[in-house]
Structures are given as C-alpha cells and as structure tokens.
C-alpha cells in the first residue's frame, strides 16, 4: 500500500480511498457508495480529501463477520 504524508503523521492510521478498497477487498467505487450511504465514515482532511481510519475499518469488518442474531 502507498504511504501518504498525512498517513505518516497519524502513525499509518489513515488510509486513502484506494488503500481502504484494498483493505476491505472491494472496489474504490464500492467505498465511494458506502461512504455516500453513510456505511463508512471518513475523516475530512480538506474539501476534496478524505481518509479512513484503520481502526474504524477493522471494526466495520469485525461487525460484518458477526452472525446475525
């Protein structure tokens, strides 16, 4: 995965859309759709730049792997 300058300042905790897609094993377009639907919550770095916290993504993956009650 690529390392961005913002990512380095946050201990590797922030991922780009492309890095997030790779982490979740989905397309960038799916990440964009999930973000628009409120399924994923990015951190806004500027008006056009978003990053996703690795910890939030790990929790998302974990929650999706839980069996439905």
trRosetta pair geometry for C-beta under 8 A, 3 or more apart (Angstrom, degrees):
i j d omega theta_ij theta_ji phi_ij phi_ji
1 15 7.6 -46 -178 -132 144 102
1 19 4.9 73 -158 -125 123 101
1 22 6.3 -177 -95 79 103 148
1 23 7.9 25 -90 -57 146 89
2 16 7.2 -5 70 18 110 135
2 18 7.5 31 27 89 117 126
2 19 6.8 -117 48 -69 78 110
3 7 5.5 -140 -162 86 63 131
3 8 6.1 68 166 -60 108 94
3 12 7.3 -49 -127 -108 101 87
4 7 4.2 99 55 2 80 108
4 8 7.1 -143 93 -8 44 83
4 14 7.6 -73 63 98 117 102
4 16 6.2 110 -30 -47 140 112
5 8 5.8 -52 -153 30 33 112
5 9 6.8 31 152 -18 63 104
6 9 5.8 -57 -154 34 35 112
6 10 6.7 9 156 0 67 112
6 14 5.7 -61 125 86 100 144
6 45 5.9 -30 -125 -124 160 147
6 49 7.9 145 -22 155 161 135
6 51 6.2 -138 117 -60 136 152
7 10 6.3 -75 -151 48 30 96
7 12 5.8 36 166 -118 94 39
7 13 7.5 -178 -152 47 67 44
7 14 5.0 -137 -103 71 65 86
7 15 7.0 60 -108 -87 120 37
7 16 7.7 -64 -55 -31 125 83
7 51 7.4 -174 -77 -141 78 137
8 12 7.2 23 -101 -63 38 63
10 13 4.5 -95 136 47 104 100
10 14 4.7 63 64 -8 146 107
12 54 7.3 14 128 -23 74 148
13 53 5.8 -6 157 -146 96 76
13 54 5.1 -120 -154 19 54 106
13 55 6.8 -9 -156 -11 105 95
14 43 6.8 -76 -123 50 114 129
14 51 3.8 17 -176 160 110 139
14 52 7.0 133 -157 61 60 34
14 53 6.3 -36 -98 -94 61 53
14 54 7.4 -103 -61 -21 17 84
15 19 3.8 -134 -166 99 99 120
15 20 4.7 136 113 -61 123 75
15 23 6.2 -29 -152 -14 170 142
15 51 6.2 139 59 -167 34 80
15 52 4.8 -35 63 64 94 89
15 53 7.7 163 15 -95 86 5
15 54 6.1 104 -25 -71 112 77
15 57 7.0 -3 29 -20 140 150
16 19 4.6 95 48 11 75 102
16 20 6.7 -132 95 -7 38 89
16 51 6.5 -46 -85 -114 41 75
16 52 7.9 -12 95 19 4 89
17 20 5.6 -55 -146 36 29 114
17 21 6.3 33 154 -22 64 103
17 28 5.3 68 141 -147 108 96
17 31 5.2 156 -160 106 85 143
17 32 6.9 29 -151 -62 135 82
17 50 7.0 64 -57 75 95 99
17 52 7.6 101 -90 -12 44 115
18 21 5.7 -49 -149 32 30 112
18 22 6.6 28 152 -15 62 104
18 28 5.8 -21 -93 -92 60 118
19 22 5.7 -54 -151 38 33 111
19 23 6.2 36 150 -22 66 107
19 52 7.8 -165 85 49 95 106
20 23 5.5 -53 -146 36 31 114
20 24 6.2 13 160 -3 67 111
20 31 5.1 109 102 -128 117 143
20 40 7.5 93 176 -166 143 156
20 52 4.4 65 -92 36 132 146
20 57 6.4 -152 -138 -95 87 141
21 24 6.2 -66 -143 49 26 98
21 25 8.0 130 162 -51 54 3
21 26 5.5 -106 -150 80 73 67
21 27 5.9 -24 -154 161 128 16
21 28 4.6 -69 -53 -76 155 54
21 30 6.9 119 -124 57 96 95
21 31 4.9 -97 -73 -26 85 130
22 25 7.3 24 -173 -77 31 44
23 54 7.5 -139 -136 -126 160 78
23 57 5.6 31 121 154 139 152
24 30 7.7 -139 104 102 130 121
24 31 7.0 143 42 -82 140 97
24 57 6.6 -113 -64 -161 97 113
24 60 7.7 -30 -105 101 116 126
24 61 6.9 -154 -116 -79 76 103
26 30 3.9 -89 157 77 122 146
26 31 6.4 147 92 -46 113 77
27 30 4.7 107 57 0 76 98
27 31 7.3 -134 102 -1 48 83
28 31 5.5 -51 -155 34 39 115
28 32 6.4 41 147 -20 67 104
29 32 5.5 -52 -149 36 35 114
29 33 6.4 35 152 -19 66 103
30 33 5.6 -51 -145 37 33 111
30 34 6.2 32 156 -17 66 106
31 34 5.9 -55 -144 39 28 109
31 35 6.3 31 154 -22 63 107
31 40 6.6 -29 -158 33 69 162
31 52 7.8 -98 -160 -41 121 150
32 35 5.7 -55 -148 35 29 113
32 36 6.4 28 155 -17 64 106
33 36 5.7 -55 -147 38 31 110
33 37 6.2 22 156 -12 66 112
34 37 5.8 -60 -143 45 29 107
34 39 3.9 -78 -165 68 85 120
34 40 4.5 62 123 -2 108 105
35 38 7.8 45 179 -67 28 21
35 39 7.4 -75 -58 54 24 76
35 40 4.9 -47 -81 71 65 102
35 41 7.7 139 -132 -89 72 22
35 42 5.9 3 -128 -13 122 111
35 50 7.3 95 -146 121 151 165
38 41 7.3 19 -160 -75 58 84
39 60 7.9 90 155 -143 84 126
40 52 6.5 -26 176 -119 122 126
40 56 7.7 107 -154 133 77 120
40 57 7.8 17 -133 -95 111 78
40 60 6.8 6 -102 -103 82 159
41 56 6.7 -107 62 -174 89 150
42 50 3.7 43 138 177 150 118
42 51 6.2 142 -168 66 99 27
42 52 5.1 -67 -110 -78 82 71
43 50 6.7 146 71 -161 42 69
43 51 5.2 -25 61 66 97 84
43 52 7.3 165 13 -93 80 24
43 53 6.4 75 -19 -40 119 94
44 47 7.7 28 -174 -93 118 20
44 49 7.3 109 -166 84 57 61
44 50 5.7 -40 -101 -102 53 77
45 49 4.1 -52 65 106 109 111
45 50 6.6 180 8 -100 87 20
45 51 5.7 63 -39 -7 117 105
46 49 4.5 47 40 30 91 105
52 56 6.5 -121 -180 71 80 118
52 57 5.8 71 145 -54 118 114
53 56 4.2 83 72 5 99 107
53 57 6.9 -173 92 -8 52 84
54 57 5.7 -58 -150 38 33 111
54 58 6.3 36 152 -23 67 104
55 58 5.6 -50 -146 33 32 113
55 59 6.5 32 154 -17 63 104
56 59 5.8 -55 -151 37 32 111
56 60 6.3 38 148 -23 65 106
57 60 5.3 -49 -147 34 35 117
57 61 6.4 36 154 -18 66 102
58 61 5.8 -52 -149 36 31 110
58 62 6.3 32 152 -19 63 109
59 62 5.5 -55 -145 39 31 114
59 63 6.2 33 156 -20 66 106
60 63 5.9 -55 -147 36 27 109
60 64 6.5 23 155 -16 62 108
61 64 5.9 -60 -150 37 29 109
61 65 6.5 23 154 -18 64 110
62 65 5.9 -63 -151 36 30 108
62 66 7.0 42 150 -37 63 96
63 66 5.8 -40 -157 9 37 116
